[in-house]
């Protein structure tokens, strides 16, 4: 049995473990679940605290483990990969993997890359070349993980709407088995984009898509 360590988005831990419901609950089904308790807030220590608790649990819990993080939770996982993946006592690569959704530090499309994270550290892309397998999933037009490459009025407006509803709730009914998903692998990271309709109902999707150049989707379809 795999132990799934869940990392909440910025929700102040007031609504329980939302990760149980994302991706239709498929990542946690039949597995043991451990919620990584960290502030999940605007507190300056929220990400470092999350990294510390995650590190402790990863090195304490035996057996196969999956880190499942959403939004700020994905930022916590990203920083752990950057700071601890090469620790002498880090878990073996065959016993640890990562599943990130709505990742603001996604190499392709992450909104916070180059901007201050909560706490002030400038956001860096989630490492994609550690020894650990990472699956980085975004919903199309989730404005935290699917930022337009060109700044156009309609694309920016659409992405700003997507930073709300789609980012917060779109992953609940999404599934990794979506036949229209876009998939590619770069080093040890598999990038997945799940299709979604634009949030601006009266603007043709073609106009919005002209602002995007998603290199991860040019490799292949899965």
MIMI-648075 format. One record per residue (C-alpha): residue number from 1; x, y, z. Coordinates in nm, 4 decimals. Layout:
<rs>
+--------+----------+----------+----------+
! vexlum !     east !    north !       up !
+--------+----------+----------+----------+
!    NUM !        X !        Y !        Z !
...
+--------+----------+----------+----------+
</rs>
This chain:
<rs>
+--------+----------+----------+----------+
! vexlum !     east !    north !       up !
+--------+----------+----------+----------+
!      1 !   0.0000 !   0.0000 !   0.0000 !
!      2 !   0.1220 !   0.3480 !  -0.0862 !
!      3 !   0.1102 !   0.6287 !   0.1675 !
!      4 !  -0.0220 !   0.9471 !   0.0042 !
!      5 !   0.1019 !   1.2610 !   0.1753 !
!      6 !  -0.1387 !   1.5422 !   0.0885 !
!      7 !  -0.0524 !   1.9112 !   0.0781 !
!      8 !  -0.3422 !   2.1562 !   0.0855 !
!      9 !  -0.3646 !   2.4717 !  -0.1235 !
!     10 !  -0.3825 !   2.8091 !   0.0512 !
!     11 !  -0.7073 !   2.7425 !   0.2390 !
!     12 !  -0.5980 !   2.7917 !   0.6026 !
!     13 !  -0.6943 !   2.4273 !   0.6665 !
!     14 !  -1.0528 !   2.5282 !   0.7356 !
!     15 !  -1.2295 !   2.2893 !   0.4963 !
!     16 !  -1.0673 !   1.9585 !   0.5813 !
!     17 !  -0.8547 !   1.7564 !   0.3436 !
!     18 !  -0.9632 !   1.8793 !   0.0002 !
!     19 !  -0.7041 !   1.6568 !  -0.1669 !
!     20 !  -0.9233 !   1.3549 !  -0.1011 !
!     21 !  -1.1609 !   1.4801 !  -0.3696 !
!     22 !  -0.9250 !   1.6063 !  -0.6399 !
!     23 !  -0.8857 !   1.4044 !  -0.9603 !
!     24 !  -1.2042 !   1.2222 !  -0.8551 !
!     25 !  -1.0228 !   1.0796 !  -0.5551 !
!     26 !  -0.8236 !   0.8439 !  -0.7762 !
!     27 !  -0.4759 !   0.9179 !  -0.6284 !
!     28 !  -0.5860 !   0.8323 !  -0.2748 !
!     29 !  -0.8208 !   0.5418 !  -0.3492 !
!     30 !  -0.7091 !   0.2259 !  -0.1695 !
!     31 !  -0.4081 !   0.4009 !  -0.0150 !
!     32 !  -0.3193 !   0.5282 !   0.3296 !
!     33 !  -0.3504 !   0.9066 !   0.3533 !
!     34 !  -0.1463 !   1.1396 !   0.5734 !
!     35 !  -0.2242 !   1.5105 !   0.5603 !
!     36 !   0.0880 !   1.7234 !   0.5895 !
!     37 !  -0.0204 !   1.9857 !   0.8415 !
!     38 !   0.1283 !   2.3260 !   0.7669 !
!     39 !  -0.0229 !   2.6787 !   0.7819 !
!     40 !  -0.1509 !   2.6797 !   0.4201 !
!     41 !  -0.1831 !   3.0550 !   0.4602 !
!     42 !  -0.0276 !   3.3946 !   0.3917 !
!     43 !   0.2056 !   3.3547 !   0.6898 !
!     44 !   0.5687 !   3.4161 !   0.5975 !
!     45 !   0.6680 !   3.0734 !   0.7299 !
!     46 !   0.3963 !   2.8726 !   0.5547 !
!     47 !   0.6136 !   2.7212 !   0.2823 !
!     48 !   0.9253 !   2.6615 !   0.4989 !
!     49 !   0.7040 !   2.5059 !   0.7672 !
!     50 !   0.5435 !   2.2814 !   0.5078 !
!     51 !   0.8836 !   2.1755 !   0.3784 !
!     52 !   1.0037 !   2.0909 !   0.7289 !
!     53 !   0.6963 !   1.8834 !   0.8147 !
!     54 !   0.7025 !   1.7089 !   0.4779 !
!     55 !   1.0711 !   1.6288 !   0.5159 !
!     56 !   1.0136 !   1.4810 !   0.8610 !
!     57 !   0.7283 !   1.2620 !   0.7389 !
!     58 !   0.9082 !   1.1452 !   0.4269 !
!     59 !   1.2024 !   1.0284 !   0.6333 !
!     60 !   0.9836 !   0.8736 !   0.9038 !
!     61 !   0.7145 !   0.6873 !   0.7114 !
!     62 !   0.8361 !   0.3581 !   0.5658 !
!     63 !   0.7492 !   0.2090 !   0.2295 !
!     64 !   0.6225 !   0.3612 !  -0.0921 !
!     65 !   0.5094 !   0.7231 !  -0.0741 !
!     66 !   0.3337 !   0.9687 !  -0.3057 !
!     67 !   0.3349 !   1.3429 !  -0.2357 !
!     68 !   0.0107 !   1.4929 !  -0.3694 !
!     69 !   0.0053 !   1.8731 !  -0.3630 !
!     70 !  -0.2242 !   2.1444 !  -0.4969 !
!     71 !  -0.1283 !   2.5112 !  -0.5521 !
!     72 !   0.0641 !   2.6273 !  -0.2437 !
!     73 !   0.0977 !   2.2596 !  -0.1571 !
!     74 !   0.2742 !   2.2107 !  -0.4912 !
!     75 !   0.5053 !   2.4982 !  -0.3984 !
!     76 !   0.5933 !   2.3179 !  -0.0751 !
!     77 !   0.6707 !   2.0001 !  -0.2682 !
!     78 !   0.8733 !   2.1981 !  -0.5215 !
!     79 !   1.0890 !   2.3535 !  -0.2519 !
!     80 !   1.1415 !   2.0150 !  -0.0875 !
!     81 !   1.2658 !   1.8801 !  -0.4198 !
!     82 !   1.5012 !   2.1754 !  -0.4551 !
!     83 !   1.6358 !   2.1668 !  -0.0997 !
!     84 !   1.6184 !   1.8047 !   0.0136 !
!     85 !   1.6113 !   1.5650 !  -0.2819 !
!     86 !   1.9852 !   1.5089 !  -0.2503 !
!     87 !   1.9984 !   1.4722 !   0.1275 !
!     88 !   2.1951 !   1.1671 !   0.2304 !
!     89 !   1.8868 !   1.0305 !   0.4063 !
!     90 !   1.6323 !   1.1233 !   0.1377 !
!     91 !   1.3974 !   0.8348 !   0.0472 !
!     92 !   1.5135 !   0.6038 !  -0.2324 !
!     93 !   1.3867 !   0.7044 !  -0.5736 !
!     94 !   1.1880 !   0.3827 !  -0.6118 !
!     95 !   0.9888 !   0.4604 !  -0.2949 !
!     96 !   0.8896 !   0.8226 !  -0.3574 !
!     97 !   0.7062 !   1.0090 !  -0.6337 !
!     98 !   0.5172 !   1.3357 !  -0.6689 !
!     99 !   0.1822 !   1.4381 !  -0.8162 !
!    100 !   0.1276 !   1.8134 !  -0.8433 !
!    101 !  -0.1869 !   1.9917 !  -0.9598 !
!    102 !  -0.2420 !   2.3615 !  -1.0253 !
!    103 !   0.1284 !   2.4214 !  -0.9665 !
!    104 !   0.2154 !   2.7956 !  -0.9719 !
!    105 !   0.5805 !   2.6952 !  -1.0206 !
!    106 !   0.5184 !   2.4650 !  -1.3169 !
!    107 !   0.8035 !   2.5122 !  -1.5632 !
!    108 !   0.5562 !   2.5728 !  -1.8449 !
!    109 !   0.2929 !   2.8263 !  -1.7447 !
!    110 !   0.3559 !   2.8815 !  -1.3731 !
!    111 !   0.2271 !   3.2236 !  -1.2652 !
!    112 !   0.4660 !   3.2713 !  -0.9716 !
!    113 !   0.7905 !   3.1935 !  -1.1530 !
!    114 !   1.0012 !   3.5072 !  -1.1188 !
!    115 !   0.7568 !   3.6611 !  -0.8697 !
!    116 !   0.7652 !   3.6554 !  -0.4864 !
!    117 !   0.6087 !   3.3532 !  -0.3246 !
!    118 !   0.4350 !   3.3897 !   0.0101 !
!    119 !   0.7275 !   3.4672 !   0.2412 !
!    120 !   0.9151 !   3.6683 !  -0.0211 !
!    121 !   1.1345 !   3.4099 !  -0.1942 !
!    122 !   1.1358 !   3.4537 !  -0.5716 !
!    123 !   0.9597 !   3.1607 !  -0.7326 !
!    124 !   1.1756 !   2.9175 !  -0.9283 !
!    125 !   1.0460 !   2.6442 !  -1.1586 !
!    126 !   0.9841 !   2.3100 !  -0.9932 !
!    127 !   1.2992 !   2.1028 !  -1.0511 !
!    128 !   1.2426 !   1.8485 !  -1.3260 !
!    129 !   1.5780 !   1.6729 !  -1.3068 !
!    130 !   1.5891 !   1.5124 !  -0.9612 !
!    131 !   1.5930 !   1.1365 !  -0.9109 !
!    132 !   1.2202 !   1.1396 !  -0.8350 !
!    133 !   0.9371 !   1.0939 !  -1.0832 !
!    134 !   0.7077 !   1.3968 !  -1.0845 !
!    135 !   0.3724 !   1.4282 !  -1.2605 !
!    136 !   0.2761 !   1.7942 !  -1.2995 !
!    137 !  -0.0873 !   1.8401 !  -1.3990 !
!    138 !  -0.2630 !   2.1587 !  -1.5051 !
!    139 !  -0.6113 !   2.2376 !  -1.6217 !
!    140 !  -0.6184 !   2.4430 !  -1.9401 !
!    141 !  -0.6824 !   2.8083 !  -1.8470 !
!    142 !  -0.6009 !   2.7595 !  -1.4797 !
!    143 !  -0.4415 !   3.1018 !  -1.4516 !
!    144 !  -0.1987 !   2.9923 !  -1.1801 !
!    145 !  -0.0492 !   2.7127 !  -1.3920 !
!    146 !  -0.1407 !   2.8076 !  -1.7498 !
!    147 !  -0.0288 !   3.1683 !  -1.7999 !
!    148 !  -0.0487 !   3.3173 !  -2.1518 !
!    149 !   0.2884 !   3.3616 !  -2.3192 !
!    150 !   0.1746 !   3.6860 !  -2.4795 !
!    151 !  -0.0008 !   3.9578 !  -2.2852 !
!    152 !  -0.3284 !   4.0087 !  -2.4671 !
!    153 !  -0.6454 !   4.1539 !  -2.3215 !
!    154 !  -0.8730 !   3.8536 !  -2.3674 !
!    155 !  -0.6146 !   3.5888 !  -2.2754 !
!    156 !  -0.5181 !   3.7755 !  -1.9580 !
!    157 !  -0.8816 !   3.8287 !  -1.8632 !
!    158 !  -0.9600 !   3.4619 !  -1.9244 !
!    159 !  -0.6592 !   3.3503 !  -1.7154 !
!    160 !  -0.7523 !   3.5834 !  -1.4303 !
!    161 !  -1.0961 !   3.4222 !  -1.4145 !
!    162 !  -0.9302 !   3.0816 !  -1.4276 !
!    163 !  -0.7240 !   3.1653 !  -1.1184 !
!    164 !  -1.0501 !   3.1455 !  -0.9289 !
!    165 !  -1.3058 !   2.8812 !  -1.0151 !
!    166 !  -1.0990 !   2.6559 !  -1.2406 !
!    167 !  -0.7959 !   2.6552 !  -1.0140 !
!    168 !  -0.9946 !   2.5998 !  -0.6968 !
!    169 !  -1.2556 !   2.3520 !  -0.8159 !
!    170 !  -1.1679 !   2.2349 !  -1.1674 !
!    171 !  -0.9441 !   1.9506 !  -1.0530 !
!    172 !  -1.2207 !   1.7746 !  -0.8618 !
!    173 !  -1.3910 !   1.6315 !  -1.1687 !
!    174 !  -1.0769 !   1.6078 !  -1.3810 !
!    175 !  -0.9119 !   1.2738 !  -1.4512 !
!    176 !  -0.5654 !   1.1764 !  -1.5646 !
!    177 !  -0.7226 !   0.9289 !  -1.8062 !
!    178 !  -0.8886 !   1.2068 !  -2.0096 !
!    179 !  -0.8417 !   1.0893 !  -2.3713 !
!    180 !  -0.7826 !   1.4494 !  -2.4845 !
!    181 !  -0.5044 !   1.5218 !  -2.2388 !
!    182 !  -0.1694 !   1.6494 !  -2.3608 !
!    183 !   0.1319 !   1.4679 !  -2.2181 !
!    184 !   0.5070 !   1.4986 !  -2.2483 !
!    185 !   0.8072 !   1.3978 !  -2.0432 !
!    186 !   1.1161 !   1.6056 !  -1.9784 !
!    187 !   1.3885 !   1.4506 !  -1.7657 !
!    188 !   1.2070 !   1.2954 !  -1.4662 !
!    189 !   0.8910 !   1.5065 !  -1.4939 !
!    190 !   0.5781 !   1.4214 !  -1.6882 !
!    191 !   0.3777 !   1.7307 !  -1.7812 !
!    192 !   0.0045 !   1.6857 !  -1.8327 !
!    193 !  -0.2487 !   1.9392 !  -1.9553 !
!    194 !  -0.6155 !   1.8527 !  -1.9140 !
!    195 !  -0.8434 !   2.0278 !  -2.1653 !
!    196 !  -1.0901 !   2.2942 !  -2.0631 !
!    197 !  -1.3113 !   2.5503 !  -2.2301 !
!    198 !  -1.2311 !   2.9227 !  -2.2075 !
!    199 !  -1.3989 !   3.1063 !  -1.9222 !
!    200 !  -1.4933 !   3.3974 !  -2.1503 !
!    201 !  -1.7980 !   3.2476 !  -2.3148 !
!    202 !  -1.8390 !   3.5059 !  -2.5908 !
!    203 !  -1.4747 !   3.5125 !  -2.7058 !
!    204 !  -1.3705 !   3.2502 !  -2.9635 !
!    205 !  -1.1196 !   3.0043 !  -2.8211 !
!    206 !  -0.8952 !   3.0635 !  -3.1227 !
!    207 !  -0.8428 !   3.4267 !  -3.0179 !
!    208 !  -0.7443 !   3.3252 !  -2.6648 !
!    209 !  -0.5190 !   3.0448 !  -2.7863 !
!    210 !  -0.3216 !   3.2846 !  -3.0049 !
!    211 !  -0.1622 !   3.4158 !  -2.6849 !
!    212 !  -0.0304 !   3.0715 !  -2.5879 !
!    213 !   0.2766 !   2.8782 !  -2.6921 !
!    214 !   0.2787 !   2.5676 !  -2.4797 !
!    215 !   0.6073 !   2.3909 !  -2.5614 !
!    216 !   0.5248 !   2.0967 !  -2.3376 !
!    217 !   0.2271 !   2.0176 !  -2.5575 !
!    218 !   0.4307 !   2.0086 !  -2.8754 !
!    219 !   0.6184 !   1.6922 !  -2.7830 !
!    220 !   0.3428 !   1.4376 !  -2.8042 !
!    221 !  -0.0065 !   1.3455 !  -2.6943 !
!    222 !  -0.0707 !   1.0700 !  -2.4431 !
+--------+----------+----------+----------+
</rs>
